C-alpha cells in the first residue's frame, strides 16, 4: 500500500499575538490565501459577467459566450484552486518555501491579468497570459520540490505544464492559428484540460479522502487497495490519450472516428466502475455525521456519474453537456469547496469542524450539480431553467464562502504560527 503524504502543517511552537494586537494582513503569507479567495470571487461573479456578455455589454471581449464560460471555469476558477492547494501542500511535501510575499503577489497578478484580458479586445496578450500562468505555477511548485528533493510529486509540475498546453491549443484556435475542416481543436483543448483536472482530482482524492475519513470518523476503516488505486489513476490517463488522439485521427483518417468513440465509451464505462468501487471502499456511509468529510465523498460520487454519462455521450445516446457538468459543477465544485474549507481552516489555525455556513456552501454547490445534470435528463424542456437555477446556486455557494472566509484568509493565523 502506498504511503500517504500528509498535507497538514508540521507542529510548530505557537506564537499568539499579545492581547489587543490588531490582526496582521497575511494575504500573501501562503498560496492558498489569495488563490482560494480569488477562485471563490470568480465563481460567484462569473454568472453576472456571462449575463453582461449575453446582453451585449462586453461585445468586444476576446472570449465570449460558451467558450469564455468553459475557459474561465477551467483555466480560471479550477486552476486557481489547484495552484493554491499545490503551493500550500508543496511546502509541506518538500520542507521548502513555495511562492509567498511579493513573488506570490506577482503570480496572483498574472492570474488576475489573464482573467481581465479575456474580456478585452487584446487577443494576443490574453492568450500569452493564460498560457504563461500554469507554467509560472509549475515553476513555483517545481522550485520547492527540487530544493527539497521531493521527486515523488514532480508529476504535478508536469500536469501544470499540460494545463498550459491545453490552454495554448484553445487560444491557437481562437487566434486563427490552427484550423482543420471537421476537427474541433478548441473543444479538444478544453477536453484535454478537463482530463488533466480529472487526473489531479483522482490523485489527490486518493491521498486525502481515506486519510481524512479515518482521522475524522473513528472506525470508518476507509481502505486504499493498491490495484484499485492504480486503475483509478490509469482511467483519466487513458481518456486523455484518447481525447488527444481524436483530433489527429479526425485529420489523418476520418473513418476511424466510430471505432475511437467505442473505445472512449468503454474506457469511460470501465472508469465509472473503478471509481465507484474506490468510493465504496472508502465507506462514505460512515461519514454522515462529519460534514468536512462527507462533502469530499459526495463530491467524489460525481466522478463515476460523470464517467457513466460520458460513456453514454460517446455512443451518441446522450448529449455531452450532462457528463461535462457532472464533472465541473458537481465533482470540481464540491471537491474544491470541501478542500477550500478544510485547508483554510487548518492553515489559519481554526478548528477542523464545519460550521453552518460551511454546510450551507456544501448543500448549495451539490444542489447546483444535481440540478444542472439530472433535471435536463429527467425533463428536457427544463434545460434553460436548470442552467439558471444551477448558476444561482453555484454563485451563492462561492459567494457565501468568500464572505465567510475572506477575514480569515487575509489575516494572520489565529494561533500565531506562520503561513
C-alpha positions in Angstrom: 0.0 0.0 0.0 1.4 3.4 -1.0 2.4 5.8 1.8 0.0 8.7 2.3 1.6 12.1 2.3 0.1 14.4 5.0 -0.8 17.9 3.8 -1.2 19.4 7.3 1.5 21.7 8.5 4.1 20.4 11.0 3.5 21.3 14.5 5.4 24.5 15.4 5.6 26.5 18.6 2.6 28.7 19.0 3.2 32.5 19.0 -0.1 34.0 19.8 -0.2 37.8 19.4 -0.3 39.9 22.5 -3.8 40.9 23.7 -5.1 44.0 21.9 -2.7 43.5 18.9 -4.6 44.1 15.7 -4.6 41.2 13.3 -1.8 41.4 10.7 -2.6 41.4 7.0 -1.5 38.0 5.7 -3.0 37.5 2.3 0.5 36.8 0.8 1.7 34.5 3.5 0.9 31.2 1.7 -0.5 30.2 -1.7 -4.0 29.1 -0.6 -4.9 32.6 0.8 -5.0 34.7 -2.4 -6.0 31.8 -4.8 -8.8 30.4 -2.7 -10.3 33.9 -2.3 -9.8 34.8 -6.0 -11.3 31.5 -7.1 -14.4 32.0 -4.9 -14.9 35.5 -6.2 -14.5 34.5 -9.8 -17.0 31.6 -9.3 -19.5 34.0 -7.7 -19.1 36.7 -10.3 -18.9 34.6 -13.4 -22.7 34.3 -13.8 -23.2 38.1 -13.8 -20.3 38.5 -16.2 -21.8 36.0 -18.5 -25.1 37.9 -18.3 -23.3 41.1 -19.3 -21.9 39.3 -22.4 -25.3 37.9 -23.3 -26.9 41.4 -23.2 -24.1 43.0 -25.3 -22.2 44.9 -22.6 -19.0 43.1 -23.3 -19.4 42.7 -27.1 -15.7 43.4 -27.8 -14.4 40.6 -25.4 -11.8 38.3 -26.8 -13.5 35.2 -25.4 -17.3 35.2 -25.4 -20.3 33.0 -24.6 -19.8 29.3 -24.0 -16.1 29.5 -24.9 -15.5 32.1 -22.2 -17.6 30.2 -19.7 -15.7 26.9 -20.2 -12.3 28.6 -20.4 -12.8 30.6 -17.2 -14.2 27.7 -15.2 -11.3 25.5 -16.2 -8.3 27.8 -16.6 -9.5 30.5 -14.2 -11.5 29.0 -11.3 -10.3 25.4 -11.1 -6.7 26.2 -11.9 -6.6 28.9 -9.1 -7.8 26.3 -6.6 -5.3 23.7 -7.8 -2.5 26.3 -7.6 -3.4 27.4 -4.1 -3.6 23.9 -2.9 -0.3 22.8 -4.6 1.6 25.9 -3.3 0.4 25.0 0.2 0.8 21.3 0.1 4.1 21.6 -1.8 5.7 23.5 1.0 4.9 20.6 3.4 5.9 17.9 0.9 9.3 19.5 0.3 10.0 21.4 3.5 10.9 24.3 1.2 9.1 27.6 0.7 6.7 28.0 -2.2 6.0 31.5 -3.6 4.9 34.0 -0.9 5.2 37.7 -0.3 6.0 39.7 -3.5 6.6 36.6 -5.5 3.1 35.2 -4.7 1.7 38.7 -5.4 3.2 38.6 -8.9 1.9 35.1 -9.6 -1.6 36.1 -8.5 -1.3 39.3 -10.6 -0.6 37.2 -13.7 -3.7 35.1 -12.9 -5.8 38.3 -12.5 -4.4 39.8 -15.7 -5.4 36.6 -17.6 -9.0 36.9 -16.3 -9.3 40.5 -17.2 -7.6 40.3 -20.6 -10.1 37.7 -22.0 -12.8 40.3 -21.6 -10.9 42.8 -23.7 -10.0 43.0 -27.4 -6.3 42.4 -26.6 -6.2 38.9 -28.0 -2.5 38.1 -28.0 -1.9 39.5 -24.5 -4.9 37.4 -23.2 -3.5 34.3 -24.9 0.0 34.8 -23.6 -1.1 35.4 -20.0 -3.3 32.3 -19.9 -0.7 30.1 -21.4 2.0 31.5 -19.1 0.1 31.2 -15.8 0.2 27.4 -15.4 3.9 27.5 -16.4 4.7 30.1 -13.7 2.7 28.0 -11.2 4.7 24.9 -12.3 7.9 26.9 -11.7 6.8 28.0 -8.2 5.9 24.4 -7.2 8.9 22.7 -9.0 11.4 25.0 -7.4 10.4 23.9 -3.9 10.1 20.2 -4.8 13.6 20.3 -6.4 15.2 22.1 -3.5 13.6 19.6 -1.1 14.5 16.5 -3.2 10.8 15.6 -3.4 10.8 13.7 -6.7 7.6 11.9 -6.0 5.5 14.9 -6.7 7.3 16.1 -9.8 4.3 14.8 -11.9 2.2 17.7 -10.5 4.7 20.1 -12.3 4.1 18.1 -15.5 0.3 18.3 -15.1 0.5 22.1 -14.7 2.6 22.1 -17.9 -0.2 20.1 -19.6 -2.7 22.7 -18.4 -0.6 25.3 -20.3 -0.5 23.1 -23.4 -4.3 22.7 -23.3 -4.8 26.5 -22.9 -2.4 27.0 -25.8 -4.5 24.8 -28.0 -7.7 26.7 -27.1 -6.0 30.1 -27.9 -4.3 28.9 -31.0 -7.8 28.1 -32.5 -9.2 31.4 -31.1 -6.5 33.4 -32.8 -6.9 31.6 -36.1 -3.6 29.9 -36.0 -4.9 26.3 -36.0 -7.8 25.0 -38.1 -8.7 21.9 -39.9 -12.0 21.0 -41.6 -14.3 18.9 -39.5 -11.9 18.9 -36.4 -13.0 20.7 -33.3 -9.5 21.7 -32.0 -10.8 24.2 -29.5 -13.1 21.6 -27.9 -10.2 19.2 -27.9 -8.1 21.7 -25.9 -10.9 22.2 -23.3 -11.5 18.5 -23.0 -7.8 17.9 -22.5 -7.8 20.4 -19.7 -10.8 18.6 -18.1 -9.0 15.3 -18.4 -5.9 16.7 -16.7 -8.2 18.2 -13.9 -9.8 14.8 -13.5 -6.4 13.2 -13.1 -5.4 15.7 -10.5 -8.6 15.1 -8.6 -8.2 11.3 -8.8 -4.6 11.5 -7.4 -5.3 14.0 -4.6 -8.6 12.3 -3.6 -6.8 9.0 -3.3 -4.3 10.6 -0.9 -6.5 12.7 1.3 -10.1 11.3 1.3 -9.2 8.0 3.0 -6.8 9.8 5.4 -9.4 12.5 6.3 -12.1 9.8 6.6 -10.1 7.7 9.1 -8.9 10.7 11.0 -12.3 12.3 11.2 -14.6 9.3 11.6 -13.2 6.7 14.1 -13.8 3.2 12.9 -14.6 4.2 9.3 -11.8 2.0 8.0 -11.5 3.7 4.6 -9.3 1.4 2.5 -6.8 2.1 -0.3 -6.3 -1.1 -2.4 -3.1 -0.8 -4.5 -4.5 -2.4 -7.6 -7.7 -0.2 -7.4 -5.6 2.9 -6.9 -3.6 2.2 -9.9 -6.6 1.7 -12.1 -8.2 4.9 -10.7 -5.1 6.8 -11.9 -5.0 5.0 -15.2 -8.6 5.9 -16.1 -8.1 9.6 -16.8 -4.7 8.9 -18.4 -6.5 6.6 -21.0 -9.2 9.2 -21.5 -6.6 11.9 -22.0 -4.7 9.8 -24.6 -8.0 9.0 -26.5 -9.1 12.6 -26.4 -5.7 13.7 -27.8 -5.8 11.1 -30.5 -9.3 12.1 -31.7 -8.3 15.3 -33.5 -5.3 13.7 -35.0 -7.3 10.8 -36.4 -10.0 13.2 -37.5 -7.4 14.9 -39.7 -5.5 11.9 -40.9 -8.1 9.2 -41.1 -11.7 10.3 -40.5 -13.2 6.8 -40.9 -11.6 5.8 -37.6 -13.9 8.1 -35.6 -16.6 5.5 -34.9 -14.1 3.0 -33.5 -12.5 5.7 -31.4 -15.9 6.6 -30.0 -16.5 3.0 -28.9 -13.0 2.8 -27.3 -13.8 6.1 -25.4 -17.1 4.7 -24.3 -15.5 1.5 -23.0 -12.8 3.4 -21.2 -15.3 5.8 -19.6 -17.6 2.9 -18.5 -14.7 1.0 -17.0 -13.6 4.1 -15.2 -17.1 4.6 -13.8 -16.9 1.1 -12.3 -13.3 1.6 -11.0 -14.1 4.9 -9.3 -17.4 3.7 -7.9 -15.6 0.7 -6.3 -12.9 3.1 -5.0 -15.5 5.3 -3.3 -17.3 2.2 -1.9 -14.1 1.0 -0.2 -13.8 4.5 1.4 -17.1 3.7 3.2 -19.0 7.0 2.6 -22.0 5.9 4.7 -19.9 6.2 7.8 -19.2 9.9 7.3 -22.8 11.2 7.7 -22.0 13.0 11.0 -18.9 14.9 9.8 -19.6 17.5 7.1 -15.9 18.2 6.4 -15.6 14.5 5.4 -18.9 13.7 3.8 -18.6 16.6 1.4 -15.5 15.0 -0.1 -17.3 11.7 -0.6 -20.3 13.5 -2.1 -18.1 15.4 -4.5 -16.2 12.2 -5.5 -19.5 10.4 -6.2 -20.0 12.8 -9.2 -16.8 11.3 -10.8 -18.3 7.8 -11.6 -21.5 9.6 -12.6 -19.5 11.8 -15.0 -17.8 8.8 -16.5 -21.0 6.9 -16.9 -22.7 9.8 -18.7 -19.5 10.3 -20.8 -19.7 6.7 -22.0 -23.4 7.3 -23.0 -22.4 10.6 -24.8 -19.6 8.9 -26.7 -22.1 6.4 -28.0 -24.4 9.2 -29.0 -27.1 8.2 -26.6 -27.0 11.4 -24.6 -25.6 14.9 -25.2 -22.2 15.7 -23.8 -23.4 18.5 -21.5 -24.6 16.4 -18.6 -21.3 14.5 -18.4 -19.3 17.7 -18.6 -21.3 19.4 -15.9 -21.3 16.3 -13.6 -17.5 16.8 -13.6 -17.3 20.6 -13.5 -20.3 21.7 -11.4 -20.6 18.5 -9.3 -17.2 17.0 -8.7 -15.0 20.0 -9.2 -17.3 22.5 -7.4 -17.9 20.3 -4.4 -14.4 18.9 -4.1 -12.9 22.4 -4.4 -15.3 23.8 -1.7 -14.5 20.8 0.6 -10.8 21.3 0.3 -11.0 25.1 0.4 -12.9 25.0 3.7 -10.8 22.2 5.3 -7.3 23.5 4.3 -8.3 27.1 5.0 -9.4 26.2 8.5 -6.3 24.1 9.2 -3.9 26.6 7.8 -5.4 29.6 9.6 -5.5 28.0 13.0 -9.2 27.4 13.1 -10.9 24.2 14.4 -11.3 21.4 11.8 -15.1 21.4 12.2 -17.6 22.7 9.7 -20.0 25.4 10.8 -23.5 26.2 9.5 -22.1 28.4 6.8 -19.8 25.7 5.5 -22.6 23.2 5.4 -24.8 25.7 3.6 -22.0 26.1 1.0 -21.8 22.3 0.6 -25.5 22.0 0.2 -25.7 24.8 -2.4 -22.9 23.5 -4.6 -24.1 19.9 -4.5 -27.6 21.1 -5.4 -26.2 23.1 -8.2 -24.5 19.9 -9.6 -27.6 17.8 -9.3 -29.9 20.4 -10.8 -27.6 21.0 -13.8 -27.1 17.3 -14.5 -30.3 15.5 -13.6 -33.0 18.0 -14.2 -32.5 18.2 -18.0 -32.1 14.5 -18.2 -35.4 13.9 -16.5 -37.2 16.8 -18.1 -35.5 18.0 -21.3 -37.9 21.1 -21.6 -36.4 22.4 -18.3 -32.9 22.9 -19.8 -32.9 26.7 -19.6 -34.4 26.6 -16.1 -31.8 24.1 -15.0 -29.0 26.3 -16.2 -30.4 29.4 -14.5 -31.1 27.7 -11.2 -27.8 25.8 -11.1 -25.9 29.0 -11.8 -27.7 30.9 -9.0 -27.0 28.0 -6.5 -23.3 27.9 -7.6 -22.8 31.6 -7.3 -24.5 31.6 -3.9 -22.2 28.8 -2.6 -19.0 30.5 -3.6 -20.2 34.0 -2.7 -21.0 32.7 0.8 -17.6 31.1 1.0 -15.9 34.4 0.0 -17.8 36.4 2.6 -17.2 33.9 5.4 -13.5 33.2 4.7 -12.2 36.5 3.5 -11.4 37.8 7.0 -9.5 34.5 7.8 -7.7 34.4 4.5 -6.5 38.0 4.8 -5.4 37.9 8.5 -2.6 36.2 10.3 -3.3 32.7 11.8 -5.3 32.6 14.9 -2.7 30.5 16.7 0.2 32.9 15.8 2.1 30.4 13.6 3.4 31.4 10.2 1.6 30.6 7.0 
